[in-house]
Amino acid sequence: MQRQPLVIANWKMNGDRKLVTTMAEALREHAADYPAVQVVVCPPAVLLEAWQQAVFYDQIYLGAQDVNEHSHGAHTGEHSCSLLAEAGASFVLLGHSERRQWYGDSEPRIAAKVSQVLAQDNMTAVLCVGESAEQRQQQQTFAVVAAQLAAALGQVARCEQLVIAYEPIWAIGTGATASPEQAQEVHAMIRQWLTEKFGSAGREVRILYGGSVKADNAAALFAQTDIDGGLIGGASLAADQFVAICTAAQTRSS
């Protein structure tokens, strides 16, 4: 069974209502160029409602950039799964390297967040994993990624609501990109890990590549066997770039 291509925009702490309007119009205008691709946009939380309203009649999904590991309570500034669902979000990014490095997302906390999201009926967890430049230089990539997968998914029994995003830290926002062959090598390892963990269902989990994906390198990356799409950062802030990346992902459906 062919896995449906998936492209996710992570706006991070960028964007405004003008970008919401511009991006929604561009995606709507070019929807016929990537009919088989599932498109998700993760704007800052304050723009979730604006994005939902802008694409209410379109097949474009809404995602959140993070979630709290608790279902409710005195957690100032945080958002629960139910609050995100109220705003229309059905995808949640978890374990992004920026959250790990700067905002206290330890392995146990990421695992708790994964459990919260997977406990929801209509929500997909997008688990981010990846190694630093130093870890790659020391040939620790496989060990680091496998450890991150085990820590986050060790207690998870089902994977139908799971997406994995491989984002080498050294390629995020740097302009450097893993070659298609380098990325595929890690994606194949992740695929093997998922299959060993979840059996045949692990072969259906979509694995995305993230890290300086642009319109001019997306097609080569998406042509790889185990790269099912992309988690897009900077290029998702430019409508023409993001549309071109979505269009490149369409080739995986053929």
C-alpha positions in Angstrom: 0.0 0.0 0.0 1.4 3.4 -1.0 1.8 5.8 1.9 0.1 9.1 1.3 2.7 11.9 0.8 2.6 14.5 3.7 4.0 18.0 3.8 3.9 20.0 7.1 4.7 23.7 7.4 6.3 24.7 10.7 6.1 28.5 10.9 7.8 28.5 14.3 7.5 32.0 15.9 6.8 33.7 12.5 3.8 34.8 10.5 0.8 37.0 10.8 -2.8 37.2 9.5 -1.5 38.5 6.2 0.6 35.3 5.7 -2.4 33.2 6.7 -4.4 34.8 3.9 -1.6 34.7 1.4 -0.7 31.1 2.1 -4.3 29.9 2.1 -5.0 31.6 -1.2 -1.9 30.1 -2.8 -2.6 26.6 -1.6 -6.2 26.8 -2.8 -5.2 28.2 -6.2 -2.7 25.4 -6.8 -4.5 22.5 -5.1 -4.9 20.7 -8.4 -1.1 20.4 -8.6 -0.8 18.0 -5.6 -4.2 16.3 -5.2 -2.7 13.2 -3.5 -0.6 15.2 -0.9 -1.8 15.8 2.6 -0.9 19.3 3.6 -0.6 20.6 7.2 0.2 24.0 8.4 1.4 24.7 12.0 1.2 28.4 12.7 1.8 30.0 16.1 -1.0 29.2 18.5 -2.5 32.7 18.3 -3.1 32.1 14.6 -4.7 28.7 14.8 -8.2 30.1 14.7 -7.4 32.4 11.8 -5.9 29.5 9.8 -8.9 27.3 10.5 -11.2 30.0 9.2 -9.1 30.7 6.1 -9.1 27.0 5.0 -12.4 25.9 6.4 -13.6 24.6 3.0 -10.2 23.3 1.8 -8.5 19.9 2.3 -5.7 21.6 4.3 -5.1 20.4 7.9 -4.2 22.5 10.9 -1.4 21.6 13.2 0.1 22.9 16.5 3.8 23.3 17.2 3.6 21.8 20.7 1.3 20.6 23.4 1.4 20.3 27.2 1.7 16.8 28.7 -1.2 17.5 31.1 -4.9 17.4 30.1 -5.8 20.5 32.1 -4.8 22.5 35.1 -2.6 25.4 36.3 -0.1 25.5 33.5 0.1 29.2 32.5 0.8 29.8 28.9 0.4 26.2 27.9 -2.2 24.4 25.7 -3.7 21.0 26.2 -4.8 18.6 23.4 -8.5 19.5 24.0 -7.7 23.2 23.7 -5.8 22.6 20.4 -8.7 20.5 19.2 -11.1 23.3 20.0 -9.0 25.5 17.7 -9.2 22.9 14.9 -5.8 21.3 15.2 -5.5 17.6 14.3 -1.6 17.3 14.1 0.9 18.2 16.8 4.7 18.6 16.5 6.5 16.9 19.4 10.2 16.8 20.4 11.5 19.4 17.9 15.2 20.0 18.6 14.5 23.6 19.5 12.1 22.5 22.2 14.6 19.9 23.4 17.5 22.4 23.5 15.9 25.6 24.7 12.5 24.8 26.4 13.0 21.8 28.7 11.6 19.0 26.6 13.3 16.1 28.2 12.8 12.5 26.9 10.3 11.7 29.7 8.3 14.9 28.9 8.3 14.2 25.2 7.1 10.6 25.9 4.3 12.1 28.1 3.3 14.5 25.3 3.2 11.7 22.8 0.9 9.7 25.0 -1.4 12.6 25.4 -1.7 13.1 21.7 -2.1 9.4 20.8 -4.9 9.1 23.4 -7.0 11.5 21.4 -9.4 10.1 18.8 -8.6 12.4 15.9 -5.1 13.7 16.5 -1.8 12.7 15.0 1.6 13.0 16.8 4.5 14.1 14.7 7.6 13.0 16.6 10.8 14.9 15.7 14.2 13.1 16.0 17.7 14.0 14.8 21.4 14.2 15.7 23.8 17.1 16.1 26.7 17.8 13.9 29.1 16.5 16.5 27.1 13.3 16.9 27.1 12.7 13.1 30.9 13.4 13.0 31.3 10.8 15.7 29.2 8.3 13.7 26.5 8.2 16.4 23.5 9.1 14.2 21.8 5.7 14.3 22.3 5.3 18.0 21.0 8.8 18.8 18.0 8.5 16.7 17.2 5.0 17.9 17.5 6.2 21.5 15.1 9.1 20.8 12.6 6.7 19.2 12.8 4.3 22.1 12.4 7.0 24.8 9.3 8.5 23.1 7.6 5.3 21.9 8.7 2.7 24.3 5.3 2.5 26.0 3.3 3.0 22.8 1.4 0.0 21.5 -0.2 1.4 18.3 1.2 3.6 15.5 -1.8 4.5 13.3 -1.8 8.1 14.6 2.0 8.5 14.4 4.3 10.4 12.0 8.1 10.6 12.4 10.1 13.6 11.2 13.8 13.1 10.9 15.5 16.5 11.3 19.2 16.5 11.6 20.0 19.4 13.9 22.9 20.5 11.8 20.6 21.1 8.9 17.8 23.1 10.6 17.9 26.7 9.5 21.5 26.5 8.4 21.2 26.1 4.7 23.0 22.8 4.9 20.9 19.8 3.9 21.5 16.1 4.2 22.0 14.6 0.7 19.1 12.4 -0.5 21.3 9.4 0.2 22.2 10.5 3.7 18.6 11.2 4.5 17.4 7.9 3.1 20.0 6.0 5.1 18.5 7.3 8.3 14.9 7.0 7.1 15.6 3.3 6.3 16.9 2.8 9.8 13.8 4.4 11.3 11.6 2.3 9.1 13.4 -0.8 10.3 13.0 0.3 14.0 9.3 1.0 13.5 8.7 -2.4 11.8 10.5 -4.2 14.6 8.5 -2.3 17.2 5.0 -2.3 15.5 5.2 -5.2 13.0 3.7 -4.6 9.6 1.9 -1.5 10.8 5.4 0.1 11.2 5.8 0.0 7.4 2.8 2.3 7.0 4.0 5.1 9.3 5.0 8.1 7.3 8.5 9.4 7.8 9.3 13.0 6.9 12.6 14.8 6.3 13.2 18.2 7.7 16.2 20.5 7.5 16.6 23.3 4.9 14.2 21.6 2.5 13.6 24.0 -0.4 11.8 24.0 -3.8 15.1 23.1 -5.6 16.0 20.1 -3.5 12.6 18.7 -2.5 12.0 16.5 -5.5 15.4 14.7 -5.0 14.7 14.1 -1.3 11.1 12.9 -1.9 12.3 10.5 -4.6 13.9 8.3 -1.9 12.1 5.1 -0.9 11.5 6.0 2.7 11.1 9.7 2.6 7.3 10.3 2.6 7.4 14.1 2.5 8.8 17.0 4.5 8.6 19.1 7.7 9.3 22.5 6.3 10.6 25.5 8.2 11.8 28.6 6.5 10.5 27.7 3.1 7.0 27.4 4.5 6.9 31.1 5.0 7.0 31.8 1.3 3.9 30.8 -0.6 5.6 30.0 -3.9 8.3 27.9 -2.2 5.8 26.0 -0.1 3.5 25.3 -3.0 6.5 24.1 -5.1 7.4 21.7 -2.3 3.9 20.3 -2.0 3.9 19.8 -5.8 7.2 17.9 -5.6 5.7 15.6 -3.1 2.9 14.7 -5.5 5.4 12.5 -7.5 5.4 10.0 -4.6 1.8 9.1 -5.4 2.5 7.9 -8.9 
